[in-house]
Amino acid sequence: MLEGLNWLTYLMIILASYRFTHLIVFDKITEFIRKPFLKKKKVQDEEGHEETKEVPTSKFGYLLNCYWCAGVWSAIFIALGYLYIPDLALPIIFILSIAGAQSILETFVGVGVKLVDFLKK
């Protein structure tokens, strides 16, 4: 199974896992999945400033809100998909890997644009 895994496919799996994790934990489109497992809680810092945070209500909520936790499970999900149902998993991995690479590039471009704007001022 893994004998046929080349570096490009491995890189695609890494990028797909990254994008899938981001989709679960951060993206607005999947907020409806996270929302039932989160509650709003008011927190006060040392200076007395009050802010509202969303905190998990269960271990599953923590899984959906924790980037590191969701990353492990998304990597397992994508790897098992690749190993056991590659005909279905590879097109999904391909699309998610393109989206993952694009989001990484966009982060660098966004930082560069902000830096240029900052330096102009």
PyMOL commands that set and color helices and strands:
alter all, ss='L'
color gray80, all
select helices_A, chain A and resi 2-4+7-25+28-37+59-65+67-84+86-120
alter helices_A, ss='H'
color red, helices_A
select strands_A, chain A and resi 38-44+50-56
alter strands_A, ss='S'
color yellow, strands_A
deselect
rebuild
show_as cartoon
